[in-house]
């Protein structure tokens, strides 16, 4: 993930919330993250079964995923846990 640049889930601006995970701060409406249903303030907690504890662990979990691959991403939204299917961007 690169903070402050447009792109997919790899590049969603985020910060680390209390308790771990990666908080989504901005989702570009024209990219795969928006199409998957991500919203500002979601907390990403896992990618393809791997726990996400920070921005670095989110980047690591996505690093080996090929563009076009759909992966389950666990999130917490307003206290509710759910899973979204995200297609990895280039």
N, C-alpha and C positions, 0 to 999 in steps of 0.2 A: 504494500500500500504506500502510496505517496501522498502525503497530506497536501491539500490545497490544489490538486490538479484534477481535471475532469477525468472520468473513466468509469470502469465498472466497480464491482465490489472490492477489488484489490486497491482501488484508489478512492474509495469513499472516505471523506474526512471523518475522523473519529478521535475520541479520547478514551482513556481508561476509566471506567466507572468504579465507584467503591464496590468491592466484592468481586472484582475481576471481570473479564469479558472485554469487549471493545464497543464503545458507544458510537453509534452512527450519528454524525452531525449534519451530513448533507448527502442527499441521493440525487444524482443527475436524472431528471425524468426521462431522458432519451436513451438511457443505457440499461443493460441487463439487470442491474440491481433493482431498479424501479419496476421493471417488468416482473421480477420475481416477487415483488410485494414489500420490499424493504422500505422503511419510513424513517425520517429523522427521529432520533432518540431511541431507536431499537438498540438493544444490547446483544451483540453477537456472542454466543456462549460456546458454540462448537461448529466445526466444519468436517463433514464426512466422518463423524464419530470422534474426531480429535477435539479435546477441550481447547477453548480459546480463553486465555487469561490476560491478554494484552494485544496491542497493535502488532507487536513483533510476532506473537504466536499465531495471529490471524494471517499475517504475511507468510509465515512458514507453512501453515496448513494449506495455503493456496499455491505455494511455489511449485509443487510437482503436478498440479492439475493442468491438463491440456485444454487449450481454448476450445470452446464448444461442448465441453463435458458438463453434464448436470450433476451437481453435488447437493446433498442435504445440508442446510445450514440451520442450526438451532439458535433461536433468538428468545429474548424476553421482551415483551411489549406491555407496558403498563401493568407489570406484575404477572402477566400470563405467558407461559412458555409455549412456543410453537416451533414448527419446522417449516422452512421455505425451501423450495427447489431453485437453486441459482445456477444459471448457465455461465460458466467461466468465460470472461472476456479475453481478448487477445492481449 
